[in-house]
Amino acid sequence: MLDIHRKINLPFHYIQLDSWWYYKAIGGGVSQWKSRPDIFPDGLPTLYRQMERNDLFRIDLLSEAAHDCGLIMYEQDWLHVQSSKFIPLLTDIDLDRQWLMSTSEGADKVNITIQYSCVSVDYTRHIVYREDQWTIGISSLLSDALDIALFKDVFWSTTNEPGSAYKPSPMEPLPEREIVIAILSTGPVSSGDAINYTDSKRIMKCCRQDGLILKPDRPITMIDLLISD
């Protein structure tokens, strides 16, 4: 990962690790929220300390993780699955609120933010089935009203990326559109390219040389006429 980080000529400030680096139990649930040695042999704290610009990782809500590993944002993923299939949340009217509030309070204590992820159409369905995952106009109305930033998901900066695990024929027809929508969402601009397929020149159109994203004060939204009765 360090070699790739140094090779890609982009001013990355953060790296977000999704749900693939820790120990899982039956059904894909978390058994131990710690890095597996077959993925990070020296552990995440060691990797963090070796990053040239102190890049930050999603690791843990605990202050130890924030201190040792540079955690600034915690992603609570798969909310749509937890809310619809986790039996305790369906049978206890107070448990959902307790869970979310305790997570929020824990994040506040260690001065980190939270990203809530509840996906209806993720980017995989866009590149495989051509579903319009980039249409954020209505979602951004809600996020703007709540004064939070919307994350449209990652994107490919290159149209075709051979060797992808997604089948049968994934492709991104308009990488520039994905980048523009990510910018106009006011949220993170996150490339999710395979190794050696990142189009640095294309991505750099969204930011300054130091990586500061050139985004608007408010997100792009659907106009009232299109959603009115």
N, C-alpha and C positions, 0 to 999 in steps of 0.2 A: 504494500500500500504506500509506503514511503517513496519507493521508486516511481510509482505512478504519479503521486502527488507532485514530485519534483519535475517530472517529465512534461506534464500538461502545463502549458504556458497560460494559465489563467489565475487571477488574483482571488482564489477561493479563500473565504474567511471561516467557513464552517463545513463540517461533514456530518450528515445525519445517517445513523445506522438504523436500518429498519429491523424487522422481526426475524433475523437469521443468524445472529451471532451468539445467542445465549442458549441455555439448556431448556429443552421442551419436554412436556409430559404427554400423556394420552390426549389425542385430539388437538395437539398443537399448543396447549396451554403452557404457561411458564412454570418450570419446576425450580430452576435456579437462575436468578437474574445476574449472571456473571459470565464473562467471556469464555468461550470454549477454547481449549489449547490448540485444537486442530485448525482454528480460524485465526486466533491471536495468540501465538505461542508464548509471548512475553507479557501478555495482559494489556488491557487498554491504558492503564496509567503509564506504562513504559512507552507505548506508542505515542501517547499524548505529549510526553516530555521530549520525544525525539522530533516532533514536528517543528519545522523551521520557524513558522510564524504562530506557534501556539494555537493551531486549529482546534476547534471545540467539538466535542462529541456528545451525542445523546447517550447517557449511561445510567444514571440513577437519580432519585429524588433526594437522596441523603446528602448532607453537607460534606461528608467525606468524598463523595464522587464529584461534587461541585468544586471542591478544593483541589483534589488530586488530579482530576481529569478534565477540568475546565468546562463542566456542564453549564450551559446557560438556558437551554430549552428542552423540556421533556415532551415527547410525543405520546399521547394516549391514543393508540391506534385501535382499529376494529370495534369502534363504539357501536356500529349497527349490529354486529354479531353479539356483543355482550348484552345489549339492550333487548334483543329479541330471542336469544337462546340460552342465556345464563339464568337458570331456574331461580336462584335466590333473589335476583333482581326483579323477577316476575311475580314473586310470591310475598315480598316484603316491601311495602309501600315507601318505607323510609330509607331502605338500604342504598338505593341508587344515589340519593342526595348525600347520605353520609360518606359514601365512597368518593364522590366528586368533590365534596367540601374538604375532606381530609387530604385529598391529593392537592387541592388548591392551597390549603393552609401550609402543607409541607413545602410546596414550591415557593410560597411567599417567604417562608422562614429562611430559605437558603438563597433567596433573591434570583430565582430563575422563572422563566415563563413556561406556559403550557400550550402545546398545539393539539387540538382535538381533531381526530380524524374519523369521519363517518362517510364512507365513500358509497355513492350510488353507481357511478360509472368511473372506474379508475383508468389510468393511462393505458394499461394493458389492453383493455377492450377497444380503445381508440386505435392503437396501432395494428391490432389483429382483426377486429370486426368493423373498423371505420366508424365507430360510434362517436358522436360529437362531444367528447369529454371537455373540450375547451369552451363550451358555452356557459359562462359563469354569470351572465347578466342578472338573473333573478337571485341567485345565491349571494351575489355581492350587494344587492339591496339590503338583505338581512344583515350581513356582516358589517356594512357601513353604518346601519342604524344602531348596531351594538358597539360600534367603535372598536372593531377588531379587524385584523388583516386576514384576507382569504388566501388560502394556498391551493392553487389549481392542480397540484401534483407535479411530478417530474415531467421531463420531455426529452425527446431525442433531438439533438442539434444536427444530426445527419439523417438523410432520408432512409437509406438502407444500411443495416448493420448486420452483416453475415455472421452466422454462429449464434444468433439469439436463441434463447431457450423457448421463446414464444412461437407457437406454430398456428397455422401453416406458413403464412407469408407476411410477417409483420413489416410495416413500413410507415414512416412519417411523411405524409404528402407535402406538408408545409411547415418546415421547422421554424421559419421566420414568424409565422402566425403564432406558434406556441410560445416563442420568446416574447412577442409583443403582448400577448394575453397575460403571461406571467408578470410582466412589468406593470401592466394596467390593473392587475389585481391588487396591487400595493403590498402583496405578500412576498414570500421567498421566490427567487428565480433559481430553479434547481435543475441542472442538467442531469439526466439519468442515462448517459451513454455507456456503451460497452467500452472496454479498454481499447485505446487507439482509434476511437471513432468520434471523439469530441472535436467539434468544429470551433476552435478557439476564436477565430476571426469573426465568425457569425455571432457568438455569444457576447463578445466584447462590445458589440453595438449597444448593449443594454446598460453599460456602466462606464465609469471612469477607469483610468489605469489602476487606481488603488482598489477597485472593486465596489465602490459606492454605486448602488443601483440608481439610475435616473428615472424615478417613478413619480406619478402624480400624488397630490395630497389626498385625493379621494379615488376610489376604484371605478372602473368602467361598469356601467349598469344598463339594464334594459330600460328603454324609454317608456314612459307611462302609457302612451297610446297603444303600444303593442301588448300590454297586459291588462288593460282596462276592459270592463264589460261592454 
